Amino acid sequence: MANKKEKIMDKIEDLNMERAMIREEMEELEKKKKEMKKEKYEKLKAKYEKKLEKIREKIRKLEEELKKL
């Protein structure tokens, strides 16, 4: 049981690290915003936001699984 909890916690930690990296990429994108076309900026921003939402959903599911244990 504790082993399963540890695995879930590790997965959540990994997802949080991935989310932090995506946020950093979004910050870089924001800095370069003026250098690129608006359409390209919007497309990339939407791509990153979609990735973040997927990660949030995975974390939510894992946290629910943790509560059940």
N, CA, C and O atoms as a Maestro MAE file, in Angstrom:
{
 s_m_m2io_version
 :::
 2.0.0
}

f_m_ct {
 s_m_title
 :::
 protein
 m_atom[276] {
  # First column is atom index #
  i_m_mmod_type
  r_m_x_coord
  r_m_y_coord
  r_m_z_coord
  i_m_residue_number
  s_m_chain_name
  s_m_pdb_residue_name
  s_m_pdb_atom_name
  i_m_atomic_number
  :::
  1 25 0.825 -1.195 0.000 1 A "MET " " N  " 7
  2 3 0.000 0.000 0.000 1 A "MET " " CA " 6
  3 2 0.870 1.261 0.000 1 A "MET " " C  " 6
  4 15 0.645 2.192 -0.773 1 A "MET " " O  " 8
  5 25 1.869 1.263 0.888 2 A "ALA " " N  " 7
  6 3 2.755 2.428 0.950 2 A "ALA " " CA " 6
  7 2 3.553 2.563 -0.339 2 A "ALA " " C  " 6
  8 15 3.854 3.670 -0.787 2 A "ALA " " O  " 8
  9 25 3.888 1.423 -0.926 3 A "ASN " " N  " 7
  10 3 4.646 1.436 -2.172 3 A "ASN " " CA " 6
  11 2 3.828 2.084 -3.286 3 A "ASN " " C  " 6
  12 15 4.361 2.849 -4.089 3 A "ASN " " O  " 8
  13 25 2.541 1.777 -3.332 4 A "LYS " " N  " 7
  14 3 1.669 2.354 -4.351 4 A "LYS " " CA " 6
  15 2 1.530 3.864 -4.130 4 A "LYS " " C  " 6
  16 15 1.513 4.644 -5.082 4 A "LYS " " O  " 8
  17 25 1.431 4.261 -2.857 5 A "LYS " " N  " 7
  18 3 1.349 5.695 -2.534 5 A "LYS " " CA " 6
  19 2 2.605 6.415 -3.006 5 A "LYS " " C  " 6
  20 15 2.539 7.504 -3.576 5 A "LYS " " O  " 8
  21 25 3.748 5.786 -2.758 6 A "GLU " " N  " 7
  22 3 5.022 6.387 -3.171 6 A "GLU " " CA " 6
  23 2 5.087 6.568 -4.679 6 A "GLU " " C  " 6
  24 15 5.530 7.605 -5.172 6 A "GLU " " O  " 8
  25 25 4.641 5.550 -5.409 7 A "LYS " " N  " 7
  26 3 4.656 5.630 -6.871 7 A "LYS " " CA " 6
  27 2 3.770 6.768 -7.360 7 A "LYS " " C  " 6
  28 15 4.147 7.516 -8.262 7 A "LYS " " O  " 8
  29 25 2.598 6.892 -6.763 8 A "ILE " " N  " 7
  30 3 1.678 7.963 -7.161 8 A "ILE " " CA " 6
  31 2 2.283 9.321 -6.827 8 A "ILE " " C  " 6
  32 15 2.213 10.249 -7.633 8 A "ILE " " O  " 8
  33 25 2.874 9.440 -5.644 9 A "MET " " N  " 7
  34 3 3.499 10.708 -5.240 9 A "MET " " CA " 6
  35 2 4.643 11.057 -6.191 9 A "MET " " C  " 6
  36 15 4.818 12.221 -6.550 9 A "MET " " O  " 8
  37 25 5.420 10.054 -6.597 10 A "ASP " " N  " 7
  38 3 6.515 10.287 -7.546 10 A "ASP " " CA " 6
  39 2 5.978 10.768 -8.888 10 A "ASP " " C  " 6
  40 15 6.542 11.674 -9.501 10 A "ASP " " O  " 8
  41 25 4.883 10.155 -9.342 11 A "LYS " " N  " 7
  42 3 4.277 10.578 -10.605 11 A "LYS " " CA " 6
  43 2 3.804 12.025 -10.519 11 A "LYS " " C  " 6
  44 15 3.998 12.807 -11.450 11 A "LYS " " O  " 8
  45 25 3.180 12.373 -9.391 12 A "ILE " " N  " 7
  46 3 2.703 13.747 -9.203 12 A "ILE " " CA " 6
  47 2 3.881 14.710 -9.213 12 A "ILE " " C  " 6
  48 15 3.812 15.777 -9.823 12 A "ILE " " O  " 8
  49 25 4.954 14.337 -8.541 13 A "GLU " " N  " 7
  50 3 6.151 15.181 -8.505 13 A "GLU " " CA " 6
  51 2 6.724 15.381 -9.907 13 A "GLU " " C  " 6
  52 15 7.101 16.492 -10.278 13 A "GLU " " O  " 8
  53 25 6.787 14.301 -10.680 14 A "ASP " " N  " 7
  54 3 7.288 14.392 -12.057 14 A "ASP " " CA " 6
  55 2 6.406 15.306 -12.900 14 A "ASP " " C  " 6
  56 15 6.905 16.120 -13.676 14 A "ASP " " O  " 8
  57 25 5.093 15.167 -12.742 15 A "LEU " " N  " 7
  58 3 4.164 16.008 -13.502 15 A "LEU " " CA " 6
  59 2 4.306 17.477 -13.107 15 A "LEU " " C  " 6
  60 15 4.217 18.364 -13.956 15 A "LEU " " O  " 8
  61 25 4.527 17.729 -11.821 16 A "ASN " " N  " 7
  62 3 4.727 19.109 -11.376 16 A "ASN " " CA " 6
  63 2 6.005 19.705 -11.964 16 A "ASN " " C  " 6
  64 15 6.050 20.886 -12.305 16 A "ASN " " O  " 8
  65 25 7.036 18.878 -12.078 17 A "MET " " N  " 7
  66 3 8.277 19.351 -12.691 17 A "MET " " CA " 6
  67 2 8.056 19.657 -14.166 17 A "MET " " C  " 6
  68 15 8.555 20.655 -14.685 17 A "MET " " O  " 8
  69 25 7.305 18.792 -14.830 18 A "GLU " " N  " 7
  70 3 6.993 19.011 -16.246 18 A "GLU " " CA " 6
  71 2 6.172 20.295 -16.416 18 A "GLU " " C  " 6
  72 15 6.388 21.065 -17.352 18 A "GLU " " O  " 8
  73 25 5.238 20.506 -15.503 19 A "ARG " " N  " 7
  74 3 4.408 21.714 -15.548 19 A "ARG " " CA " 6
  75 2 5.264 22.968 -15.354 19 A "ARG " " C  " 6
  76 15 5.038 23.986 -16.010 19 A "ARG " " O  " 8
  77 25 6.229 22.893 -14.467 20 A "ALA " " N  " 7
  78 3 7.123 24.033 -14.241 20 A "ALA " " CA " 6
  79 2 7.945 24.339 -15.492 20 A "ALA " " C  " 6
  80 15 8.167 25.504 -15.824 20 A "ALA " " O  " 8
  81 25 8.395 23.296 -16.182 21 A "MET " " N  " 7
  82 3 9.170 23.506 -17.409 21 A "MET " " CA " 6
  83 2 8.310 24.167 -18.484 21 A "MET " " C  " 6
  84 15 8.779 25.046 -19.206 21 A "MET " " O  " 8
  85 25 7.072 23.748 -18.586 22 A "ILE " " N  " 7
  86 3 6.177 24.347 -19.580 22 A "ILE " " CA " 6
  87 2 5.915 25.806 -19.234 22 A "ILE " " C  " 6
  88 15 5.851 26.654 -20.124 22 A "ILE " " O  " 8
  89 25 5.764 26.100 -17.960 23 A "ARG " " N  " 7
  90 3 5.566 27.499 -17.548 23 A "ARG " " CA " 6
  91 2 6.775 28.352 -17.914 23 A "ARG " " C  " 6
  92 15 6.626 29.496 -18.342 23 A "ARG " " O  " 8
  93 25 7.972 27.794 -17.744 24 A "GLU " " N  " 7
  94 3 9.183 28.521 -18.131 24 A "GLU " " CA " 6
  95 2 9.188 28.791 -19.634 24 A "GLU " " C  " 6
  96 15 9.553 29.879 -20.080 24 A "GLU " " O  " 8
  97 25 8.777 27.784 -20.406 25 A "GLU " " N  " 7
  98 3 8.699 27.959 -21.859 25 A "GLU " " CA " 6
  99 2 7.687 29.048 -22.210 25 A "GLU " " C  " 6
  100 15 7.900 29.824 -23.142 25 A "GLU " " O  " 8
  101 25 6.598 29.101 -21.468 26 A "MET " " N  " 7
  102 3 5.589 30.136 -21.712 26 A "MET " " CA " 6
  103 2 6.135 31.528 -21.378 26 A "MET " " C  " 6
  104 15 5.830 32.503 -22.064 26 A "MET " " O  " 8
  105 25 6.942 31.607 -20.324 27 A "GLU " " N  " 7
  106 3 7.565 32.885 -19.972 27 A "GLU " " CA " 6
  107 2 8.508 33.339 -21.080 27 A "GLU " " C  " 6
  108 15 8.530 34.516 -21.441 27 A "GLU " " O  " 8
  109 25 9.284 32.404 -21.616 28 A "GLU " " N  " 7
  110 3 10.181 32.726 -22.733 28 A "GLU " " CA " 6
  111 2 9.376 33.186 -23.943 28 A "GLU " " C  " 6
  112 15 9.756 34.135 -24.628 28 A "GLU " " O  " 8
  113 25 8.273 32.512 -24.196 29 A "LEU " " N  " 7
  114 3 7.397 32.881 -25.302 29 A "LEU " " CA " 6
  115 2 6.879 34.303 -25.107 29 A "LEU " " C  " 6
  116 15 6.810 35.084 -26.056 29 A "LEU " " O  " 8
  117 25 6.519 34.627 -23.878 30 A "GLU " " N  " 7
  118 3 6.005 35.966 -23.565 30 A "GLU " " CA " 6
  119 2 7.077 37.029 -23.841 30 A "GLU " " C  " 6
  120 15 6.771 38.116 -24.330 30 A "GLU " " O  " 8
  121 25 8.329 36.704 -23.524 31 A "LYS " " N  " 7
  122 3 9.427 37.642 -23.778 31 A "LYS " " CA " 6
  123 2 9.639 37.872 -25.273 31 A "LYS " " C  " 6
  124 15 10.000 38.969 -25.698 31 A "LYS " " O  " 8
  125 25 9.408 36.817 -26.068 32 A "LYS " " N  " 7
  126 3 9.627 36.902 -27.513 32 A "LYS " " CA " 6
  127 2 8.374 37.335 -28.269 32 A "LYS " " C  " 6
  128 15 8.379 37.408 -29.498 32 A "LYS " " O  " 8
  129 25 7.330 37.615 -27.553 33 A "LYS " " N  " 7
  130 3 6.030 37.939 -28.151 33 A "LYS " " CA " 6
  131 2 6.121 39.040 -29.203 33 A "LYS " " C  " 6
  132 15 5.506 38.942 -30.264 33 A "LYS " " O  " 8
  133 25 6.878 40.072 -28.912 34 A "LYS " " N  " 7
  134 3 6.970 41.222 -29.820 34 A "LYS " " CA " 6
  135 2 7.749 40.904 -31.092 34 A "LYS " " C  " 6
  136 15 7.609 41.594 -32.103 34 A "LYS " " O  " 8
  137 25 8.568 39.860 -31.037 35 A "GLU " " N  " 7
  138 3 9.408 39.499 -32.180 35 A "GLU " " CA " 6
  139 2 8.706 38.587 -33.185 35 A "GLU " " C  " 6
  140 15 9.212 38.378 -34.287 35 A "GLU " " O  " 8
  141 25 7.545 38.043 -32.816 36 A "MET " " N  " 7
  142 3 6.882 37.086 -33.708 36 A "MET " " CA " 6
  143 2 5.487 37.553 -34.097 36 A "MET " " C  " 6
  144 15 4.912 38.457 -33.490 36 A "MET " " O  " 8
  145 25 4.975 36.912 -35.118 37 A "LYS " " N  " 7
  146 3 3.634 37.244 -35.576 37 A "LYS " " CA " 6
  147 2 2.618 36.844 -34.511 37 A "LYS " " C  " 6
  148 15 2.803 35.871 -33.781 37 A "LYS " " O  " 8
  149 25 1.548 37.618 -34.443 38 A "LYS " " N  " 7
  150 3 0.524 37.371 -33.431 38 A "LYS " " CA " 6
  151 2 -0.070 35.968 -33.559 38 A "LYS " " C  " 6
  152 15 -0.325 35.301 -32.556 38 A "LYS " " O  " 8
  153 25 -0.291 35.520 -34.811 39 A "GLU " " N  " 7
  154 3 -0.894 34.204 -35.028 39 A "GLU " " CA " 6
  155 2 -0.002 33.090 -34.472 39 A "GLU " " C  " 6
  156 15 -0.479 32.151 -33.836 39 A "GLU " " O  " 8
  157 25 1.292 33.218 -34.725 40 A "LYS " " N  " 7
  158 3 2.231 32.201 -34.243 40 A "LYS " " CA " 6
  159 2 2.271 32.201 -32.719 40 A "LYS " " C  " 6
  160 15 2.277 31.142 -32.091 40 A "LYS " " O  " 8
  161 25 2.297 33.395 -32.131 41 A "TYR " " N  " 7
  162 3 2.303 33.517 -30.675 41 A "TYR " " CA " 6
  163 2 1.058 32.857 -30.080 41 A "TYR " " C  " 6
  164 15 1.156 32.075 -29.134 41 A "TYR " " O  " 8
  165 25 -0.106 33.175 -30.636 42 A "GLU " " N  " 7
  166 3 -1.368 32.628 -30.127 42 A "GLU " " CA " 6
  167 2 -1.399 31.105 -30.259 42 A "GLU " " C  " 6
  168 15 -1.880 30.406 -29.366 42 A "GLU " " O  " 8
  169 25 -0.887 30.602 -31.370 43 A "LYS " " N  " 7
  170 3 -0.866 29.156 -31.610 43 A "LYS " " CA " 6
  171 2 0.019 28.451 -30.578 43 A "LYS " " C  " 6
  172 15 -0.371 27.434 -30.003 43 A "LYS " " O  " 8
  173 25 1.211 29.004 -30.351 44 A "LEU " " N  " 7
  174 3 2.126 28.407 -29.379 44 A "LEU " " CA " 6
  175 2 1.573 28.505 -27.957 44 A "LEU " " C  " 6
  176 15 1.681 27.565 -27.169 44 A "LEU " " O  " 8
  177 25 0.984 29.648 -27.646 45 A "LYS " " N  " 7
  178 3 0.410 29.842 -26.316 45 A "LYS " " CA " 6
  179 2 -0.705 28.826 -26.069 45 A "LYS " " C  " 6
  180 15 -0.782 28.235 -24.992 45 A "LYS " " O  " 8
  181 25 -1.562 28.624 -27.060 46 A "ALA " " N  " 7
  182 3 -2.652 27.653 -26.934 46 A "ALA " " CA " 6
  183 2 -2.104 26.238 -26.753 46 A "ALA " " C  " 6
  184 15 -2.648 25.442 -25.989 46 A "ALA " " O  " 8
  185 25 -1.020 25.941 -27.466 47 A "LYS " " N  " 7
  186 3 -0.389 24.620 -27.366 47 A "LYS " " CA " 6
  187 2 0.106 24.375 -25.938 47 A "LYS " " C  " 6
  188 15 -0.128 23.308 -25.370 47 A "LYS " " O  " 8
  189 25 0.790 25.366 -25.365 48 A "TYR " " N  " 7
  190 3 1.300 25.227 -24.006 48 A "TYR " " CA " 6
  191 2 0.162 25.138 -22.995 48 A "TYR " " C  " 6
  192 15 0.231 24.353 -22.049 48 A "TYR " " O  " 8
  193 25 -0.878 25.933 -23.187 49 A "GLU " " N  " 7
  194 3 -2.011 25.902 -22.264 49 A "GLU " " CA " 6
  195 2 -2.712 24.545 -22.306 49 A "GLU " " C  " 6
  196 15 -3.172 24.046 -21.279 49 A "GLU " " O  " 8
  197 25 -2.788 23.960 -23.488 50 A "LYS " " N  " 7
  198 3 -3.401 22.639 -23.629 50 A "LYS " " CA " 6
  199 2 -2.572 21.594 -22.880 50 A "LYS " " C  " 6
  200 15 -3.117 20.727 -22.197 50 A "LYS " " O  " 8
  201 25 -1.244 21.689 -23.019 51 A "LYS " " N  " 7
  202 3 -0.363 20.760 -22.306 51 A "LYS " " CA " 6
  203 2 -0.539 20.906 -20.797 51 A "LYS " " C  " 6
  204 15 -0.614 19.913 -20.073 51 A "LYS " " O  " 8
  205 25 -0.604 22.165 -20.328 52 A "LEU " " N  " 7
  206 3 -0.776 22.404 -18.897 52 A "LEU " " CA " 6
  207 2 -2.093 21.824 -18.398 52 A "LEU " " C  " 6
  208 15 -2.141 21.237 -17.316 52 A "LEU " " O  " 8
  209 25 -3.144 21.979 -19.162 53 A "GLU " " N  " 7
  210 3 -4.450 21.453 -18.762 53 A "GLU " " CA " 6
  211 2 -4.423 19.928 -18.671 53 A "GLU " " C  " 6
  212 15 -4.999 19.351 -17.748 53 A "GLU " " O  " 8
  213 25 -3.762 19.282 -19.617 54 A "LYS " " N  " 7
  214 3 -3.649 17.817 -19.579 54 A "LYS " " CA " 6
  215 2 -2.907 17.373 -18.319 54 A "LYS " " C  " 6
  216 15 -3.298 16.408 -17.663 54 A "LYS " " O  " 8
  217 25 -1.843 18.086 -17.994 55 A "ILE " " N  " 7
  218 3 -1.061 17.740 -16.807 55 A "ILE " " CA " 6
  219 2 -1.891 17.964 -15.549 55 A "ILE " " C  " 6
  220 15 -1.882 17.131 -14.643 55 A "ILE " " O  " 8
  221 25 -2.616 19.091 -15.487 56 A "ARG " " N  " 7
  222 3 -3.478 19.355 -14.332 56 A "ARG " " CA " 6
  223 2 -4.480 18.225 -14.126 56 A "ARG " " C  " 6
  224 15 -4.710 17.780 -13.002 56 A "ARG " " O  " 8
  225 25 -5.066 17.772 -15.215 57 A "GLU " " N  " 7
  226 3 -6.063 16.697 -15.142 57 A "GLU " " CA " 6
  227 2 -5.421 15.402 -14.644 57 A "GLU " " C  " 6
  228 15 -6.009 14.696 -13.824 57 A "GLU " " O  " 8
  229 25 -4.228 15.086 -15.127 58 A "LYS " " N  " 7
  230 3 -3.525 13.882 -14.666 58 A "LYS " " CA " 6
  231 2 -3.235 13.972 -13.174 58 A "LYS " " C  " 6
  232 15 -3.400 12.996 -12.443 58 A "LYS " " O  " 8
  233 25 -2.803 15.152 -12.724 59 A "ILE " " N  " 7
  234 3 -2.498 15.343 -11.303 59 A "ILE " " CA " 6
  235 2 -3.765 15.178 -10.470 59 A "ILE " " C  " 6
  236 15 -3.741 14.530 -9.424 59 A "ILE " " O  " 8
  237 25 -4.874 15.763 -10.929 60 A "ARG " " N  " 7
  238 3 -6.144 15.625 -10.207 60 A "ARG " " CA " 6
  239 2 -6.529 14.157 -10.046 60 A "ARG " " C  " 6
  240 15 -6.925 13.725 -8.963 60 A "ARG " " O  " 8
  241 25 -6.410 13.397 -11.130 61 A "LYS " " N  " 7
  242 3 -6.765 11.974 -11.081 61 A "LYS " " CA " 6
  243 2 -5.867 11.219 -10.107 61 A "LYS " " C  " 6
  244 15 -6.336 10.375 -9.342 61 A "LYS " " O  " 8
  245 25 -4.576 11.527 -10.142 62 A "LEU " " N  " 7
  246 3 -3.647 10.855 -9.233 62 A "LEU " " CA " 6
  247 2 -3.930 11.229 -7.778 62 A "LEU " " C  " 6
  248 15 -3.833 10.380 -6.891 62 A "LEU " " O  " 8
  249 25 -4.277 12.488 -7.528 63 A "GLU " " N  " 7
  250 3 -4.596 12.911 -6.162 63 A "GLU " " CA " 6
  251 2 -5.861 12.223 -5.662 63 A "GLU " " C  " 6
  252 15 -5.945 11.852 -4.491 63 A "GLU " " O  " 8
  253 25 -6.842 12.051 -6.540 64 A "GLU " " N  " 7
  254 3 -8.057 11.324 -6.162 64 A "GLU " " CA " 6
  255 2 -7.721 9.875 -5.830 64 A "GLU " " C  " 6
  256 15 -8.249 9.308 -4.874 64 A "GLU " " O  " 8
  257 25 -6.846 9.288 -6.622 65 A "GLU " " N  " 7
  258 3 -6.419 7.913 -6.384 65 A "GLU " " CA " 6
  259 2 -5.709 7.803 -5.034 65 A "GLU " " C  " 6
  260 15 -5.887 6.826 -4.307 65 A "GLU " " O  " 8
  261 25 -4.905 8.815 -4.710 66 A "LEU " " N  " 7
  262 3 -4.199 8.831 -3.421 66 A "LEU " " CA " 6
  263 2 -5.186 8.874 -2.262 66 A "LEU " " C  " 6
  264 15 -5.004 8.179 -1.262 66 A "LEU " " O  " 8
  265 25 -6.220 9.681 -2.392 67 A "LYS " " N  " 7
  266 3 -7.214 9.810 -1.316 67 A "LYS " " CA " 6
  267 2 -7.940 8.495 -1.064 67 A "LYS " " C  " 6
  268 15 -8.352 8.217 0.062 67 A "LYS " " O  " 8
  269 25 -8.096 7.688 -2.106 68 A "LYS " " N  " 7
  270 3 -8.795 6.407 -1.969 68 A "LYS " " CA " 6
  271 2 -7.967 5.376 -1.208 68 A "LYS " " C  " 6
  272 15 -8.516 4.431 -0.643 68 A "LYS " " O  " 8
  273 25 -6.656 5.556 -1.194 69 A "LEU " " N  " 7
  274 3 -5.778 4.573 -0.530 69 A "LEU " " CA " 6
  275 2 -5.767 4.747 0.973 69 A "LEU " " C  " 6
  276 15 -5.082 4.003 1.676 69 A "LEU " " O  " 8
  :::
 }
 m_bond[275] {
  # First column is bond index #
  i_m_from
  i_m_to
  i_m_order
  :::
  1 1 2 1
  2 2 3 1
  3 3 4 2
  4 3 5 1
  5 5 6 1
  6 6 7 1
  7 7 8 2
  8 7 9 1
  9 9 10 1
  10 10 11 1
  11 11 12 2
  12 11 13 1
  13 13 14 1
  14 14 15 1
  15 15 16 2
  16 15 17 1
  17 17 18 1
  18 18 19 1
  19 19 20 2
  20 19 21 1
  21 21 22 1
  22 22 23 1
  23 23 24 2
  24 23 25 1
  25 25 26 1
  26 26 27 1
  27 27 28 2
  28 27 29 1
  29 29 30 1
  30 30 31 1
  31 31 32 2
  32 31 33 1
  33 33 34 1
  34 34 35 1
  35 35 36 2
  36 35 37 1
  37 37 38 1
  38 38 39 1
  39 39 40 2
  40 39 41 1
  41 41 42 1
  42 42 43 1
  43 43 44 2
  44 43 45 1
  45 45 46 1
  46 46 47 1
  47 47 48 2
  48 47 49 1
  49 49 50 1
  50 50 51 1
  51 51 52 2
  52 51 53 1
  53 53 54 1
  54 54 55 1
  55 55 56 2
  56 55 57 1
  57 57 58 1
  58 58 59 1
  59 59 60 2
  60 59 61 1
  61 61 62 1
  62 62 63 1
  63 63 64 2
  64 63 65 1
  65 65 66 1
  66 66 67 1
  67 67 68 2
  68 67 69 1
  69 69 70 1
  70 70 71 1
  71 71 72 2
  72 71 73 1
  73 73 74 1
  74 74 75 1
  75 75 76 2
  76 75 77 1
  77 77 78 1
  78 78 79 1
  79 79 80 2
  80 79 81 1
  81 81 82 1
  82 82 83 1
  83 83 84 2
  84 83 85 1
  85 85 86 1
  86 86 87 1
  87 87 88 2
  88 87 89 1
  89 89 90 1
  90 90 91 1
  91 91 92 2
  92 91 93 1
  93 93 94 1
  94 94 95 1
  95 95 96 2
  96 95 97 1
  97 97 98 1
  98 98 99 1
  99 99 100 2
  100 99 101 1
  101 101 102 1
  102 102 103 1
  103 103 104 2
  104 103 105 1
  105 105 106 1
  106 106 107 1
  107 107 108 2
  108 107 109 1
  109 109 110 1
  110 110 111 1
  111 111 112 2
  112 111 113 1
  113 113 114 1
  114 114 115 1
  115 115 116 2
  116 115 117 1
  117 117 118 1
  118 118 119 1
  119 119 120 2
  120 119 121 1
  121 121 122 1
  122 122 123 1
  123 123 124 2
  124 123 125 1
  125 125 126 1
  126 126 127 1
  127 127 128 2
  128 127 129 1
  129 129 130 1
  130 130 131 1
  131 131 132 2
  132 131 133 1
  133 133 134 1
  134 134 135 1
  135 135 136 2
  136 135 137 1
  137 137 138 1
  138 138 139 1
  139 139 140 2
  140 139 141 1
  141 141 142 1
  142 142 143 1
  143 143 144 2
  144 143 145 1
  145 145 146 1
  146 146 147 1
  147 147 148 2
  148 147 149 1
  149 149 150 1
  150 150 151 1
  151 151 152 2
  152 151 153 1
  153 153 154 1
  154 154 155 1
  155 155 156 2
  156 155 157 1
  157 157 158 1
  158 158 159 1
  159 159 160 2
  160 159 161 1
  161 161 162 1
  162 162 163 1
  163 163 164 2
  164 163 165 1
  165 165 166 1
  166 166 167 1
  167 167 168 2
  168 167 169 1
  169 169 170 1
  170 170 171 1
  171 171 172 2
  172 171 173 1
  173 173 174 1
  174 174 175 1
  175 175 176 2
  176 175 177 1
  177 177 178 1
  178 178 179 1
  179 179 180 2
  180 179 181 1
  181 181 182 1
  182 182 183 1
  183 183 184 2
  184 183 185 1
  185 185 186 1
  186 186 187 1
  187 187 188 2
  188 187 189 1
  189 189 190 1
  190 190 191 1
  191 191 192 2
  192 191 193 1
  193 193 194 1
  194 194 195 1
  195 195 196 2
  196 195 197 1
  197 197 198 1
  198 198 199 1
  199 199 200 2
  200 199 201 1
  201 201 202 1
  202 202 203 1
  203 203 204 2
  204 203 205 1
  205 205 206 1
  206 206 207 1
  207 207 208 2
  208 207 209 1
  209 209 210 1
  210 210 211 1
  211 211 212 2
  212 211 213 1
  213 213 214 1
  214 214 215 1
  215 215 216 2
  216 215 217 1
  217 217 218 1
  218 218 219 1
  219 219 220 2
  220 219 221 1
  221 221 222 1
  222 222 223 1
  223 223 224 2
  224 223 225 1
  225 225 226 1
  226 226 227 1
  227 227 228 2
  228 227 229 1
  229 229 230 1
  230 230 231 1
  231 231 232 2
  232 231 233 1
  233 233 234 1
  234 234 235 1
  235 235 236 2
  236 235 237 1
  237 237 238 1
  238 238 239 1
  239 239 240 2
  240 239 241 1
  241 241 242 1
  242 242 243 1
  243 243 244 2
  244 243 245 1
  245 245 246 1
  246 246 247 1
  247 247 248 2
  248 247 249 1
  249 249 250 1
  250 250 251 1
  251 251 252 2
  252 251 253 1
  253 253 254 1
  254 254 255 1
  255 255 256 2
  256 255 257 1
  257 257 258 1
  258 258 259 1
  259 259 260 2
  260 259 261 1
  261 261 262 1
  262 262 263 1
  263 263 264 2
  264 263 265 1
  265 265 266 1
  266 266 267 1
  267 267 268 2
  268 267 269 1
  269 269 270 1
  270 270 271 1
  271 271 272 2
  272 271 273 1
  273 273 274 1
  274 274 275 1
  275 275 276 2
  :::
 }
}
